[in-house]
Amino acid sequence: MSLESLFQQIEQKQWIDIPQGWLQGRTIFGGLVAGMLIHKAITTIADTGKKLLSCSITFVGPVEEAQVKLTAEILRQGKSVTTIEVRLWQNEAVQSILIASFGSQRDSKIQVAREPQVPDFPSLDQMSIVPKYLPFPECVKNFQLGWTEGNYPMSGSKQPDFAGRCRFDPDLHSNREMHVADLLTLMDVWPPGVLPMFKIPAPASSLTWHVTLVHPLNNQLNDWFKYQVITDFAEHGYATEHAYLWDEQNRLIAIARQTVTVFA
C-alpha cells in the first residue's frame, strides 16, 4: 500500500489498515504514525488558507501492525489560528496524541532571521547511501539515507549526533508533490542523536516530538533533504535533542525538538 492510499483511507474511513513494511522493531515506525495523525488533522480542518505552524506528538504506547482508529477534535477555531487534537486508538486505548496549530499569514513588521548555519554537506555524487543490508529497522528500507557527519547507530562512538541527507526511496515511492504528512514521515526516519554512542543494540524510542515548520514546503517526494541533530542533554535514561531539516536549496524547512527514552 502506498502512502497516498493510506492517506486516502484516512480521508474516507475512521478505522485504518496500516500497510506492511513499516515496522520499527515490534512497533510501527513513529514517523508513519506522525504522518497519519497530521493528515487526519489537515483533512478535518479542511482550510487551505491555514498552514501547519507547529505540532506536538506524544507516543503513548506501541502501535501494532493492525487496524487503528483516528479521532479528531477542533479545540479552538479563531480568525487566524486553529488548534486541533488527534488521537490514534488501538486495542481500546490511546496510543498516540497530536496537538497541532494551523494559522493564516498576517501582516507584521516583526521580522527576525537567525537561522542556523547549514553544515558543509558534500555533493550528492560524493555521498554514500546506507546499504540496505545493514541491520536497520524494516521501516528504514522505505528511504535512502546518507551519513555525511558523525557515526552510525551502535558504533560505540564517544560523541553523539550526526548529519546527513535523506529522501523517500524512488524505487518504492513514486515521485509526486510532497505534503506535510510526507515530511513528518521522512523527518522521523533518523534515529536519536545518542544512538551512535551505543556499543550494542538496545532500545531507544521517542517519547515526545515537537515540530515547527519554518519555510513553506515546495518540494517533490523524491527530493533530497539535509538533516542535522544535536543532543542537548542525556542522563538517567532520557535524552533531549533538537534537529534541523533543510531542502537542497538550503531553505530551513523544519525544526524539531525531541525527548527520547534510552535503555542503555
N, C-alpha and C positions, 0 to 999 in steps of 0.2 A: 504494500500500500504506500503510495506517495504521500508527501506532506500535504499536497493540495487536496487529496482525497480525505485525509484525516481532518483537515480544516473544514472541508465541506460537510463532513459528519457533524462537526461542532455547530455549524450554522443550521443544521436541519433536525438534529436529534438531541435529546438530553443524555442518553446513555451512549457512550463512545467505545468503539473497539480500538484498542491500542495495537498498532502494527508490530510485526515481528522485526527483529534486528536492532532493537533499541535498548537492550539490557545493559546495565552498568552494574556488574556483579549479579546479585539476585533481585535487584530492583530496576525500575525503568529509569533511564537517563533523565537527570533533573532538568536539562535543557529542553527536552521534549515536553516535560510537564509544564515548564515555564511558557513554552510556545503555545501549548493548548490553553493555558489559563488566560494569557493575554489576548489570544484570538477570540475567546469567549467574551472578554471584556469589550473588545473593539466591535464585535457584531451586536452586542447588547446595546451599547451606546449609539451606534449607527449614526454618527455625526462626523462627516469627513472634514468639517471645519475645525474640529478639535483633535489635536495630535497628542500622542503619548508624551508626557513630561517626565514622569518617573513612575517606577513600580517597586514594590517590596514583596518578596515571596518568602514564606516560611514553609520549609519542607517538614511537615509534622511527623509523617511516618512513611514507611516504604510503600511504593506503588508497584503492584504486581502486574505481570503481563496478562491482564484480564480486563473486562469491561470496567469503565469508570463513569461516574455521573458528574456533570458540571452544573453548578448553580451560580447565578449572578444576582447581585442586588446593588442598585444605584443608591449610594449613601447620600449624595447631595448633587444636585444639578443646578449650578449657578450660570450666570451670563457668560463668564469666561472659562470657568473650571468645572469639570465633572469628576467626582470621585466615586469609584466602584469597588466592590469586593466580589471576588470569585472564589468559589470553593470546589475542590476536587474530592469526590467521595468514592470510597471503595470499602467493601466489607462493613457497610453501615457505619463508617467512621470517616471523619475528615482527615485526609492525608496531606493536603497542601492548600495553602491560602495565599491569595494575591490581593493586595490593595494597590490600586493604580489611580493616578491623576492625569486627566486629559485636559488640555487647555487650548484656547484660540489665541492667536497673536494679538498683542495690543501695542499701540504707540508708546514709546518710552524714551526718555532722554538718557537713561542709565545704560551705559554700555561698558563692559569690562571684558578684556580678552587676556586671560592669564593661563592659557592652555599649556600643558606640559610639553616639553620638547620631545619630538619623535626620536626614538633611538635610531642609530645608524644601521638600518637594515640592508643586507646585501641584495643585489639584484635578483630577480626571480630565477634567472638561468644559473646563478651561483648557489641556489638554495637546495638543500637535500630534503626530500619529503620522507617523513617517517614511514618505514616499511610496514606493510600490512601484517607481516608475520610476527612482529613484536607482540608480547603478551599484554596488549592494551585491552580495555573492556570492549565488548561487542559493539557498542554504540559508536565507538570511535571510527569504525570502518565506514561510516556514512560521510566522513570528512577527509580532507587532506591537511596534514599539519607539517610544519617545518620549523624546527627549533633553530633560532638564529643567535640566541644568547642563553647561557645557563645550561643546566643538565637535565637529563631525562628523569622521570619519577623513579624512585627506588634505586638511585645510583650511589647513595651514600655520600652525597655532596656535603661539604662543610657549610655551604651557604644556600639559602633558599632562593626562589624566584627565577624567572626566565622571561624570554621574549620570543616571538615567532610569528609566522604567517599561518592563516587558516582559511579554508573555504569548504563548501559542500563538494563532495567528490562528483565531478561531472559525469562519471560513468554510472552513477547511481541516481543522480538528481538532475533532471533536465533543466536547462537554463530558462529563466523567466524573470520577471520583475521580483525583486526581493521585498518582503513585507516585514513588519515589526516582529511578528511571530517567528519568522525565519531567523531574524537577527538574534533574538534571545536564545533560540535553539543553538545557533552557531557559537555564540559567545561563551556559553557554558561548557563547551567541549574541553576547554583547558582545565587540567587538574589544579588543585590548590597549590599555592606557591611553596608550601613547605614539603611537598611530596618528594622533590629531589633529595631531601635530607634523609629520607627513609633508607635503611640499609637492607631491609627485607620487606616483602609485601605485608601491608597492614591496612585496616580500614581507615578511611577518612571520608567525610561527607559534608556537604553544605547544610548548614542549619538555617541561616537567613541569607538572602541575596537581594541587594538593593541596586537598581539600575536607573541611571539618569541619562536620557537622550540629549545630545548637545546639538549637532548639526543635523539637518533633515536627511533621512535615508533616501539615497538616489542611486541605487546600485542594482546589479543583477545577481541572481542566486549563485552563479559560479564565479563571481568576482573574489579576488583575494583581499583579505583584511590583515592588519597588523595588530599584534596584541602584546601587552606587557603587564606583568603582575608584580606587585611589591607587597611583601609581608610587613605589617606594622609591628606585630607583637604575637608571640606564641608561648604559651605556658599552661601547665595544669590541664592538658588535653584539649585546648581550644586555640585557634589562631584567628587573627583579624588581618585582613588584607584588602588592598584596593587594586583596581586594574583599569587599563585604558584600551580602547579599540579604535583604530584609525582605518580609513579606507586607503587604497593605493595612491590617492591624491593627497594623502596626509591630512585629511579632514578628520578631526576628532568626532567620532560618531557617538560613543557612549562611554560613561564612567560607571564602574561597578564597585560596590563595597560588600564584602562577604565575611560572615562568621563561619568558621569551619570546625567541626568536631574531629579530633585527632586521637587515634587509638594506637599510638606508637611512642 
